[in-house]
Amino acid sequence: MAKAPPSISLLLLLLSAAVFLTLPATISSIGVNYGTLGNLPPPTQVANFLKNQTSIDSVKIFNVNPDIIRAFAGTGISVFVTVPNVDIPALANGVQARRWVSANILPFHTQTKIKYISVGNEILLSGDDNLIKNLVPAMKNLFAALFHAGVTDIKVTTAHSLNIIVNELNGAPSSGRFRPGWDKGVLAPILAFHRQTKSPFVVNPYPYFGFDPKNVNFAIFRSPCQTVRDPLTGKVYTNMFDTLMDSTYSAMKALGYGDVDIVVGETGWPSACDAHWCTPENAAWYNRNIIKRAQGKGTPLMPNRRFETYIFSLFNEEGKPGPTAERNWGLFWPDFAPVYDVGLLRNKQSGGPPTPALPAPIAGGGKWCVAKWGATDGQLQGNINWVCSQGGVDCKPIQTGGSCSNPNSLRTQASFVMNVYFQKHGQTYESCYFSGSGVIVGEKPKQWCA
């Protein structure tokens, strides 16, 4: 295992004392995970939207993309950056850690409000021994590198999947413990680092990945549901999120670190999947209750405790591989229309039951759906064939003799029928998706058939 330089222990002691003296009062935060796998707007537009049209005050990204970090300069929105997993072994070397900070943090600090650096993401879940053994040295080296650079307002942490937890007694949250082998060998040193540096233990609790299909309401905070009673404490749980958080707290407390702050790095519920429990209503219900907990509602074992929270995720990302759910975790479509309402948009009432979002209002006098310039002829012809086979769409204008029948302009013909479909289906983002080959524009194209 790589070792941190001898001076780091002293730095931890000195700087932890400085952090303690200057630590501000705890302030809850509503953040989002900002992924980029899809045809999404540029970072400057995203930053402007979040600043001016939402109450979201922090974003978490899965890399150190300079365009994204730079876009949030001067916005007041804090940024949670992530060291790519593959970089961790190199950062177990102090010199490399200082170079990393010089290249990825110092050019943007303090113009951009970088709040946390996560050293990798869900490293224990990866099962990679080389990453695991270098994780704590990398965290300590980055902390020391920041200190040497005069940066004391950025905390170093790492995000964990809850596969790190086991429950010893019938799933009782109070019996939650860290997995043997990881508890004292990896997680205790991480928690000791967090206590010394006043940095948070970051976890990603997802009820979606472990709930009982016969008790969906318990997973999404809805009543009636089958509640869970902890036989050791007598506490009654009305939702699965609280059981996950209290299991985590119990595991931390069992190692003597119940005082370390917990941040929810990722949580959410997809609005669509290949099962009936993924709907905009269910996703809205889940995330509204997550936001309540971020404001200080707490859990049975941690009453009134605030959890800084990052909802997964900002956008529906059509570029993500895997099952349908993977592309439907977002609060917003790429055109900034809400997938559903959770009360984060400014100048909008947040009371009442959650409902799916209505189509975005027409801007600038109209919206049109056209074929992307990168779309292939095969995609364009496929779009024409599909739309014209749906019924209810008049495709005569693109047929021989029609007003849009120029055989040398397949793009114009495809754009025509795609737009007819788009207008007929409420100008929604989905109705102009066409497997990524369509794009919504705010001005009528110059070359446009009747």
Long-range contacts (C-beta under 8 A, 24 or more apart in sequence): 1-133, 1-134, 1-137, 2-89, 2-92, 2-93, 2-133, 2-134, 2-137, 3-137, 4-92, 4-94, 4-137, 4-140, 4-141, 4-144, 5-94, 5-141, 5-144, 7-144, 8-94, 8-140, 8-141, 8-143, 8-144, 11-143, 11-144, 11-147, 12-140, 12-143, 12-193, 12-196, 12-197, 13-196, 15-143, 15-147, 15-152, 15-197, 16-195, 16-196, 16-197, 16-198, 18-152, 19-152, 19-197, 19-198, 20-198, 22-152, 23-198, 26-261, 26-306, 27-306, 28-294, 28-295, 28-296, 28-306, 28-307, 28-308, 28-309, 29-57, 29-58, 29-78, 29-294, 29-308, 29-309, 30-55, 30-56, 30-57, 30-58, 30-291, 30-294, 30-309, 30-311, 30-344, 31-56, 31-57, 31-58, 31-59, 31-60, 31-78, 31-80, 31-308, 31-309, 31-310, 31-311, 32-56, 32-58, 32-59, 32-60, 32-310, 32-311, 32-312, 32-313, 32-314, 32-331, 33-59, 33-60, 33-61, 33-62, 33-265, 33-266, 33-310, 33-311, 33-312, 33-313, 33-314, 34-59, 34-60, 34-61, 34-68, 34-313, 34-314, 34-315, 35-62, 35-313, 35-314, 35-315, 35-317, 35-320, 36-61, 36-65, 36-68, 36-317, 37-317, 37-318, 37-319, 37-320, 38-315, 38-316, 38-317, 38-318, 38-319, 38-320, 38-327, 38-334, 39-318, 39-319, 39-334, 39-436, 39-439, 40-315, 40-317, 40-334, 41-334, 41-335, 41-336, 42-67, 42-71, 43-67, 43-68, 43-70, 43-71, 43-72, 44-71, 46-71, 46-314, 47-71, 47-72, 47-75, 47-77, 48-75, 49-336, 50-75, 50-77, 51-75, 51-76, 51-77, 52-346, 53-336, 53-345, 53-346, 54-344, 54-345, 54-346, 55-344, 55-345, 55-346, 56-344, 58-115, 58-308, 58-310, 59-310, 59-314, 60-116, 60-118, 60-265, 60-266, 60-310, 62-121, 64-104, 64-105, 66-104, 66-107, 66-108, 69-108, 69-112, 69-114, 70-108, 70-112, 72-112, 72-113, 73-108, 73-111, 73-112, 74-111, 74-112, 75-113, 76-113, 77-113, 78-113, 78-114, 78-115, 79-112, 79-113, 79-114, 79-115, 80-115, 80-116, 80-118, 80-265, 80-310, 81-105, 81-114, 81-116, 81-117, 81-118, 82-117, 82-118, 82-120, 82-121, 82-159, 83-117, 83-118, 83-119, 83-120, 83-138, 83-142, 84-120, 85-120, 85-121, 85-123, 85-126, 85-128, 85-131, 88-119, 88-120, 88-123, 88-131, 88-134, 88-135, 88-138, 89-130, 89-131, 89-134, 89-138, 91-119, 91-134, 91-137, 91-138, 91-141, 91-142, 92-134, 92-137, 92-138, 92-141, 93-141, 94-141, 94-144, 94-145, 96-141, 97-138, 97-141, 97-142, 97-144, 97-145, 98-145, 98-148, 98-149, 100-142, 100-145, 101-142, 101-145, 101-146, 101-149, 101-151, 102-149, 105-146, 105-149, 105-151, 105-154, 106-149, 106-151, 109-151, 109-154, 110-153, 114-154, 115-153, 115-154, 115-155, 116-154, 116-155, 116-156, 116-157, 116-199, 116-200, 116-202, 116-263, 117-142, 117-154, 117-155, 117-156, 117-157, 118-157, 118-158, 118-159, 118-202, 118-265, 119-156, 119-157, 119-158, 120-158, 120-159, 121-158, 121-159, 122-159, 122-160, 122-161, 122-204, 123-158, 123-160, 124-160, 124-161, 124-163, 124-164, 124-182, 124-186, 125-160, 125-161, 125-163, 132-186, 135-186, 135-190, 136-186, 136-189, 136-190, 136-193, 139-190, 139-193, 140-193, 143-193, 143-197, 155-197, 155-198, 155-199, 155-200, 156-193, 156-197, 156-199, 157-194, 157-199, 157-200, 157-201, 157-202, 157-263, 158-190, 158-202, 159-202, 159-203, 159-204, 159-265, 159-266, 160-201, 160-202, 160-203, 160-204, 161-204, 162-203, 162-204, 162-205, 162-206, 162-244, 162-247, 162-248, 164-251, 165-244, 165-247, 165-248, 165-251, 167-247, 169-231, 169-232, 170-231, 171-228, 171-243, 172-230, 172-231, 172-232, 172-233, 173-230, 173-233, 173-235, 173-237, 173-242, 173-243, 173-246, 173-247, 173-250, 173-300, 173-301, 174-230, 174-232, 174-233, 174-235, 174-246, 174-250, 174-301, 175-232, 175-247, 175-250, 176-246, 176-247, 176-248, 176-249, 176-250, 176-251, 176-254, 177-250, 177-251, 177-254, 178-251, 178-254, 178-255, 183-251, 183-255, 184-255, 187-255, 188-255, 188-257, 191-252, 191-255, 191-257, 191-260, 192-257, 194-257, 194-260, 194-261, 195-257, 195-259, 195-260, 198-261, 199-261, 200-260, 200-261, 200-262, 200-263, 200-308, 201-248, 201-252, 201-257, 201-260, 201-261, 201-262, 201-263, 202-262, 202-263, 202-264, 202-265, 203-245, 203-248, 203-262, 203-263, 203-264, 203-265, 204-264, 204-265, 204-266, 204-267, 204-312, 205-241, 205-244, 205-245, 205-248, 205-264, 205-267, 206-266, 206-267, 206-268, 207-239, 207-240, 207-241, 207-244, 207-267, 207-269, 207-286, 208-268, 208-269, 208-270, 208-325, 210-240, 211-240, 213-275, 213-277, 216-277, 216-282, 219-269, 219-277, 219-286, 220-269, 220-277, 220-282, 220-285, 220-286, 220-289, 221-285, 221-286, 221-289, 222-282, 222-285, 230-300, 233-300, 233-301, 235-300, 235-301, 236-300, 237-300, 239-289, 241-267, 241-289, 241-290, 241-293, 242-299, 242-300, 245-299, 245-302, 245-307, 246-299, 246-300, 246-301, 246-302, 249-299, 249-301, 249-302, 250-301, 262-307, 263-307, 263-308, 263-309, 263-310, 264-290, 264-294, 264-307, 264-308, 264-309, 264-310, 265-310, 266-310, 266-312, 267-309, 267-310, 267-311, 267-312, 268-311, 268-312, 268-313, 268-329, 269-329, 270-324, 270-325, 270-326, 270-328, 270-329, 271-316, 271-328, 271-329, 271-330, 271-339, 271-340, 272-324, 272-325, 272-327, 272-328, 273-323, 273-324, 273-325, 273-328, 274-323, 274-324, 274-325, 278-324, 278-325, 278-328, 280-339, 280-340, 280-354, 280-355, 280-356, 280-357, 281-340, 281-354, 281-355, 281-356, 283-339, 283-340, 284-340, 284-341, 284-342, 284-354, 284-355, 284-356, 285-354, 287-311, 287-331, 287-342, 288-342, 288-343, 288-354, 291-342, 291-343, 291-344, 318-433, 318-436, 319-436, 333-360, 333-428, 333-429, 333-430, 334-429, 335-360, 335-429, 335-440, 336-360, 337-428, 337-429, 359-426, 359-427, 359-428, 360-427, 360-428, 360-429, 362-427, 363-442, 364-442, 364-443, 366-442, 366-444, 367-422, 367-427, 367-440, 367-441, 367-442, 368-419, 368-422, 368-440, 368-441, 368-442, 368-443, 368-444, 368-445, 369-415, 369-418, 369-419, 369-421, 369-422, 369-423, 369-427, 369-431, 369-432, 369-438, 369-439, 369-440, 369-441, 370-415, 370-418, 370-419, 370-438, 370-439, 370-441, 370-445, 371-411, 371-414, 371-415, 371-418, 371-434, 371-437, 371-438, 371-439, 372-436, 372-437, 372-438, 372-439, 375-411, 375-414, 375-437, 375-438, 376-437, 377-410, 379-434, 379-435, 379-437, 380-410, 380-411, 380-413, 380-414, 380-437, 381-410, 381-414, 383-414, 383-417, 383-418, 383-434, 383-437, 383-438, 384-413, 384-414, 384-417, 387-417, 387-418, 387-420, 387-421, 388-417, 390-421, 392-424, 393-417, 393-420, 393-421, 393-424, 394-420, 397-449, 397-450, 398-449, 403-449, 403-450, 404-449, 404-450, 406-449, 409-447, 412-447, 412-448, 412-449, 413-449, 415-445, 415-448, 416-448, 416-449
